[in-house]
Amino acid sequence: MDKAHLGHHISQQFNAELEDIRNRVLAMGGLVEQQIADAVSALVQGDIELCETVITNDYRVNAMEVALDEECAHTLARRQPAASDLRLIVAVVKTITDLERIGDQAEKVARMGLHLTAMERPKNHYLEIQSLGVHARDMLHGALDAFARMDVEAAVQVAQRDVTVDHEYEGVMRQMITFMMEDPRSIARSLDIMWAARALERIGDHARNIGEYVIYLVKGKDVRHISLEQMEKEARDSGGV
């Protein structure tokens, strides 16, 4: 299945509806990606105004999810799609749910950033959050790119990157625990950093989910809850209708 498939319907109006849905998913994804970048930047730089902007803009992400959800429901009722068209609608509904949750995690990072502005800044200027944030944002960008191009290989690469995010997150946790044990005065700051890191790790998980929906959309295979090796095999196998 590829983008050209969207133009194979007798009804040009249905073609337009499907393309509109896809474009709106990508627009929502672009907003969420910016939310991640702004949240991480706000925390690292101690920018109170930018933290508050991220928190305020979360309503825009929520509104886009609701509007897209309603459009998908109307399309299901009016068109009663089958096969790959039905998979597209299902994948979109799942994708926008994960995008909304990524938006929530970006808001959490911004809220931790607000807390941290009242504390002494560490010498590394929150380098661990900056690095983790870059990986998480790259994962989402890759997942959205895979969705836009219906690219199974790119979707698998997103899952592969999740391993790196998980390892980096675990490293942050170990580092913060060490800091708290060595200096109890660092507990409050370390806990906020841990919460921000956890939010970024969850963003990686949601981005992986979106990649899995791309594989479902193109191949017709549900690759949730299986190992990375199994996912890679399923993605390579021929299939999809």
C-alpha positions as CSV (number, residue, x, y, z in Angstrom):
1,M,0.0,0.0,0.0
2,D,1.3,3.5,-0.8
3,K,0.0,7.0,-1.0
4,A,-1.2,6.5,-4.5
5,H,-3.8,4.0,-3.2
6,L,-5.7,7.0,-1.8
7,G,-6.5,8.0,-5.3
8,H,-8.1,4.7,-6.4
9,H,-11.6,5.4,-5.3
10,I,-14.5,6.1,-7.6
11,S,-15.6,8.8,-5.3
12,Q,-13.3,11.8,-5.6
13,Q,-14.9,13.2,-2.4
14,F,-13.8,10.1,-0.5
15,N,-10.3,10.5,-1.8
16,A,-10.3,14.1,-0.6
17,E,-11.6,13.1,2.8
18,L,-8.9,10.5,3.3
19,E,-6.2,12.9,2.2
20,D,-7.6,15.6,4.5
21,I,-7.5,13.2,7.4
22,R,-3.8,12.3,6.7
23,N,-2.8,15.9,6.3
24,R,-4.5,16.9,9.6
25,V,-2.7,14.0,11.4
26,L,0.6,15.3,10.1
27,A,-0.3,18.9,11.2
28,M,-1.1,17.6,14.7
29,G,2.1,15.7,14.7
30,G,4.0,18.9,13.7
31,L,2.5,20.8,16.6
32,V,3.3,18.0,19.1
33,E,6.9,17.8,17.8
34,Q,7.3,21.5,18.4
35,Q,5.8,21.1,21.9
36,I,8.6,18.6,22.7
37,A,11.3,20.9,21.3
38,D,9.9,23.9,23.2
39,A,9.5,22.0,26.5
40,V,13.0,20.7,26.5
41,S,14.5,24.0,25.5
42,A,12.5,25.8,28.2
43,L,13.7,23.4,30.9
44,V,17.3,23.5,29.8
45,Q,17.4,27.3,29.5
46,G,15.2,28.0,32.5
47,D,12.8,29.9,30.4
48,I,9.6,30.5,32.4
49,E,7.7,32.1,29.6
50,L,8.4,29.3,27.2
51,C,7.4,26.7,29.9
52,E,4.1,28.5,30.3
53,T,3.6,28.7,26.5
54,V,4.0,24.9,26.2
55,I,1.6,24.3,29.1
56,T,-1.0,26.7,27.5
57,N,-0.7,25.2,24.0
58,D,-1.6,21.7,25.2
59,Y,-5.2,22.7,24.6
60,R,-4.5,23.0,20.9
61,V,-3.3,19.4,20.8
62,N,-6.3,18.2,22.6
63,A,-8.7,20.1,20.3
64,M,-7.0,18.6,17.2
65,E,-7.4,15.1,18.6
66,V,-11.1,15.7,19.3
67,A,-11.8,17.1,15.8
68,L,-9.9,14.4,14.0
69,D,-11.6,11.7,16.1
70,E,-15.0,13.1,15.1
71,E,-14.0,13.2,11.4
72,C,-12.9,9.6,11.5
73,A,-16.2,8.6,13.1
74,H,-18.2,10.4,10.5
75,T,-16.1,8.8,7.7
76,L,-16.7,5.4,9.2
77,A,-20.5,6.0,9.3
78,R,-20.8,7.6,5.8
79,R,-18.3,5.5,3.8
80,Q,-18.2,2.2,5.6
81,P,-14.6,1.6,4.4
82,A,-13.1,-1.8,4.0
83,A,-9.6,-3.4,3.7
84,S,-6.8,-0.8,3.6
85,D,-9.2,2.2,3.9
86,L,-10.5,0.8,7.1
87,R,-7.0,0.2,8.3
88,L,-6.1,3.8,7.6
89,I,-9.0,5.1,9.7
90,V,-8.1,2.7,12.5
91,A,-4.4,3.7,12.4
92,V,-5.3,7.4,12.4
93,V,-7.5,7.0,15.5
94,K,-4.8,5.2,17.3
95,T,-2.1,7.6,16.1
96,I,-3.9,10.7,17.3
97,T,-4.4,9.1,20.7
98,D,-0.7,8.6,21.0
99,L,0.0,12.1,19.7
100,E,-2.3,13.6,22.4
101,R,-0.5,11.6,25.0
102,I,2.9,12.8,23.7
103,G,1.5,16.3,24.1
104,D,0.7,15.6,27.7
105,Q,4.2,14.3,28.3
106,A,5.7,17.5,26.8
107,E,3.5,19.5,29.1
108,K,4.9,17.5,32.0
109,V,8.4,18.4,30.9
110,A,7.5,22.0,30.8
111,R,6.0,21.8,34.3
112,M,9.2,20.3,35.7
113,G,11.0,23.1,33.9
114,L,8.9,25.6,35.9
115,H,9.9,23.9,39.1
116,L,13.5,23.8,38.2
117,T,13.7,27.6,37.5
118,A,13.4,28.1,41.3
119,M,16.4,25.9,42.0
120,E,20.1,26.3,41.5
121,R,21.2,25.2,38.0
122,P,23.6,22.3,37.7
123,K,27.0,22.7,36.1
124,N,26.0,20.6,33.1
125,H,22.9,22.7,32.5
126,Y,20.6,19.7,32.3
127,L,22.6,18.1,29.4
128,E,21.0,14.7,30.1
129,I,17.5,16.1,29.5
130,Q,18.7,17.9,26.4
131,S,20.2,14.7,24.9
132,L,17.2,12.6,25.8
133,G,14.9,15.2,24.4
134,V,16.7,15.1,21.0
135,H,16.4,11.4,20.8
136,A,12.7,11.5,21.7
137,R,11.9,14.2,19.2
138,D,13.9,12.4,16.5
139,M,11.8,9.3,17.2
140,L,8.5,11.2,16.8
141,H,9.8,12.9,13.6
142,G,10.8,9.5,12.2
143,A,7.4,8.0,13.1
144,L,5.5,10.9,11.4
145,D,7.8,10.6,8.3
146,A,7.0,6.9,8.2
147,F,3.3,7.7,8.4
148,A,3.5,10.3,5.7
149,R,5.4,8.0,3.3
150,M,3.7,4.8,4.5
151,D,7.3,3.5,4.9
152,V,7.5,0.2,6.8
153,E,11.3,0.3,7.0
154,A,11.3,3.7,8.5
155,A,8.7,2.5,11.0
156,V,11.0,-0.3,12.1
157,Q,13.9,2.2,12.5
158,V,11.7,4.1,15.0
159,A,11.4,1.0,17.1
160,Q,15.1,0.4,16.9
161,R,15.8,3.9,18.2
162,D,13.6,3.3,21.2
163,V,16.3,1.0,22.6
164,T,18.7,3.9,22.7
165,V,16.1,6.1,24.4
166,D,15.5,3.4,27.0
167,H,19.2,3.0,27.7
168,E,19.7,6.7,28.0
169,Y,16.8,7.0,30.4
170,E,18.1,4.3,32.6
171,G,21.4,6.1,32.7
172,V,19.7,9.3,33.8
173,M,17.9,7.4,36.6
174,R,21.1,5.9,37.9
175,Q,22.9,9.2,37.8
176,M,20.1,11.0,39.7
177,I,19.9,8.3,42.4
178,T,23.7,8.6,42.9
179,F,23.4,12.4,43.3
180,M,20.6,12.0,45.9
181,M,22.6,9.5,47.9
182,E,25.7,11.7,47.8
183,D,23.9,15.0,48.6
184,P,20.4,15.0,50.1
185,R,20.2,18.7,49.1
186,S,19.9,17.6,45.5
187,I,16.8,15.5,46.1
188,A,14.2,18.0,45.0
189,R,16.1,18.9,41.8
190,S,16.9,15.3,41.0
191,L,13.3,14.2,41.4
192,D,12.1,16.9,38.9
193,I,14.8,15.8,36.4
194,M,13.7,12.2,36.9
195,W,10.1,13.1,36.2
196,A,11.1,15.0,33.1
197,A,13.3,12.1,31.9
198,R,10.4,9.7,32.5
199,A,8.1,11.9,30.3
200,L,10.7,11.9,27.5
201,E,11.0,8.1,27.7
202,R,7.3,7.8,27.5
203,I,7.3,10.0,24.4
204,G,9.7,7.4,22.8
205,D,7.2,4.6,23.7
206,H,4.3,6.5,22.0
207,A,6.5,7.3,18.9
208,R,7.2,3.5,18.7
209,N,3.4,2.9,18.9
210,I,2.9,5.2,15.9
211,G,5.5,3.3,13.9
212,E,3.7,0.1,14.8
213,Y,0.5,1.5,13.4
214,V,2.3,2.3,10.1
215,I,3.2,-1.4,9.8
216,Y,-0.4,-2.4,10.5
217,L,-1.6,0.1,7.9
218,V,0.7,-1.0,5.2
219,K,1.1,-4.7,6.0
220,G,-2.2,-5.5,7.7
221,K,-0.2,-7.0,10.6
222,D,-0.5,-6.2,14.3
223,V,3.0,-5.9,15.6
224,R,2.2,-4.7,19.1
225,H,3.5,-6.6,22.1
226,I,6.2,-8.5,20.1
227,S,9.9,-8.3,20.2
228,L,11.9,-6.0,18.0
229,E,13.3,-9.0,16.1
230,Q,9.8,-10.3,15.5
231,M,8.7,-6.9,14.3
232,E,11.6,-6.7,11.9
233,K,10.6,-10.1,10.5
234,E,6.9,-9.2,10.1
235,A,7.9,-6.0,8.4
236,R,10.1,-7.8,5.9
237,D,7.5,-10.4,5.0
238,S,5.2,-9.7,2.1
239,G,1.5,-9.0,2.9
240,G,-1.1,-6.4,3.1
241,V,-4.3,-5.8,1.2
